[in-house]
Amino acid sequence: MAKKYPTIHKSVKGFMHGGDYNPDQWLRYPDILEEDLRLMKLAKCNTFSINIFSWAAIEPEEGNYSFEWLDKIMDDLAENGSHVILATPSGSRPAWLSQKYPEVLRVESNRVRNLHGLRHNHCFTSPVYREKTAALNRMLAERYKDHPALIMWHVSNEYGGECHCDLCQDAFRSWLKQKYKTLDHLNHAWWTGFWSHTFTDWDQIESPAPHGEYQVHGHNLDWKRFVTDQTIDFYKNEIVPLREITPDIPVTTNFMGDYPKMGPYLGLNYQRFAQEVDVVTWDSYPAWHSSYQENWELARDVAFVHDLFRSLKGGQPFLILESTPSLVNWHTINRAKRPGMHMLSSMQSIAHGSDSVMYFQWRKGRGASEKFHGAVVDHAGHEHTRVFREVTEVGHVLEKIQDVVGTAVQAEVAIIYDWENQWAIDDAQALKRENKEYIKTCQQHYQAFWKKGVPVDIISMDQDVSDYKLVIAPMLYMVRPGVAERIEQFVEDGGTFVATYWSGIVDENDLCFLGGFPGPLRNVLGIWVEEIDSLYETQFNEVQFIDTETANGAAVYAARDYCEVIHAEQAEVLAEFRHDFYKGSPAVTKNRIGSGSAYYLASRNSAKFQDDFYQRLMDELGILPPLLDIPKKVSVQKRSDGVHDYLFVMNFDDSAQQIELIEGQTHTNLLTDQEMSGKIELEGYGVVVLKSSQ
């Protein structure tokens, strides 16, 4: 059931629009700080993240604090009508701290300690760093707990990386002792008899290293889990005083994407981390207008990641905490957004569940590595730029669509994408060793629904699936305890489940299941997998449906990359392979259990296959698109509060596109207040937001 969520703070009434503001870099230029206040109002920006990298400005010497400048900025922003997302500055630290306490400096996997510099060059285990950050955070909370501008805590910034120092080695061993209890259990879970690497003393265990152990997969997997847990533990240490002193102020930290692959950052398990934040936020920087991908194709991948972050907390609206109003400075080619793309990409994030449009950064810095990164205010320092005008236009539009804030995206379809599964697949020395394309595979299945405007949740294998009609698990290589049982219950209760090749291969320790693949999924799928064939780039097989009516489209489809030799046990065979030694063996099967069905796809198939196959399932399950005949370069997404639907119709092409509303339905275009029905023409990079009653 669609619902409306409250905003993150009682003083927030609409969309948050603004971004990272670094006034500490401009303290020598009071006229610029004064001018910022004027420009903020002009640009319709109302929310700013401050203090993100300001530790040296607050504590220039150990124990010598200077809060006066921050007091003034907080007061000025409040007087200007702006909200403040106040950061804890642990993402980087002053040089005096590194000099006096070298243990805070991170050690790389080669066991060499870093010098002072860059960001996140610190040890999350260091007692000194934990003590210093917690103490400073307590001062910030005490000083600003009642400040009218404060609406949220921005804890650190883009946590990431790992440390291999002696403190972290000891912490890793303690983590392993708590998990495995005995070395015998650890040795079995890691299969250390391989190459005679059995451990006989806990002190023999170290983190993976390029000049040591790095090919024991259970070891690698547990190290990644430890890094996530240790990072979360450091974050939790940071928020203790914030929770204690400002219990009504939400806390978050900004998650990252992986560019240019356009997936999530893989260094930390955000599905674990999301449990510890009050609202999910992420930093979105897709490479629009590239030479290797059309904008509408990139839009599908960006949509997947938006939906992934929205799903981390059960569909609660997320926040875009960073995006660029123009360009970045760290892509291989840093292209500016074409006119209209900033509005379009901003509306896309909102369509998929964001309640904010925030930027890095408000004003371009004068020096250092980010001086050419895009910003609302250019080095010219005035409002007479294309970028400033387009940001202002976004601000006006956000005011017109305030009713969308807090509304939900209601999905009947879920795709399982899982961080630990990604780690294990990437580490496996099998298939196409360098790039098995797990996330790309998930995105390919997702695209069949994106094209139709059907919303999708992206969930971990541990999340509840009982409220969905259709659950898809591409390449579910790892199956943790309890997962197969939940899926089987879901199918018995009437759900439809789809699995693919390379599923049910290993357990949570990356140990292969014995007795035949797909391991614990074998009963629900009703098949046995004998072997898998990896194809070269120029090779392909074909999948042919036995009953062309069942195919709901073409009878024959291309299969590339991976094909499995499988045997139907309880399952019905729907399609077969046409070539090679496994010609005639099952390629698509269906197994009925209880009131539901489980399908198995034994190959990586063409986009045409996904479109036809999932259209058939949507028809059977009554999963309805919001519009019919959506052009391929147009995206349609819906948010709802249970009373009104809000339809975002977005053209990701630079030429005009036409769509047709469902006959008999009338909508209000919130951008123009006009009633709309029948055909609508969208200009290049155009967007309309339509409101209708359910």
Secondary structure, DSSP 8 states (H G I E B T S, - for coil): ---B---SSTT--S-EEEEE--GGGGTT-HHHHHHHHHHHHHTT--EEEE-TT-HHHH-SBTTB---HHHHHHHHHHHHTT-EEEEEE-TTS--HHHHHH-GGGB-B-TTS-B--S-SSS-B-SS-HHHHHHHHHHHHHHHHHHTT-TTEEEEEESSS------SHHHHHHHHHHHHHHHSSHHHHHHHHTTTGGG---SSGGG-----TTS----HHHHHHHHHHHHHHHHHHHHHHHHHHHHH-TTS-EE-EEEEETTTTEE-SSS-HHHHGGG-SS-EEE----TT-SSS-HHHHHHHHHHHHHHHHHTTTT--BEEEE--SS--SSSSS-----TTHHHHHHHHHHHTTBSEEEES-SB--SSSTTTTS--SB-TT-SS-SHHHHHHHHHHHHHHHTGGGTTBB---SEEEE--HHHHHHHHH--SSSSS---HHHHHHHHHHHHHTTT--EEEE-TTS--TT-SEEEETT--B--TTHHHHHHHHHHTT-EEEEESS-S-B-TTS-B-SSSBTGGGHHHHTEEEEEEEE--TT--EEEEESSHHHHTS-SEEEEEEEEEEEEESSSEEEEEE-SSTTTTSEEEEEEEETTEEEEEE-EEE-HHHHHHHHHHHHHHHT---SSSS--TTEEEEEEE-SSEEEEEEEE-SSS-EEEE--TT--EEETTTTEEE-SEEEE-TT-EEEEEEE-
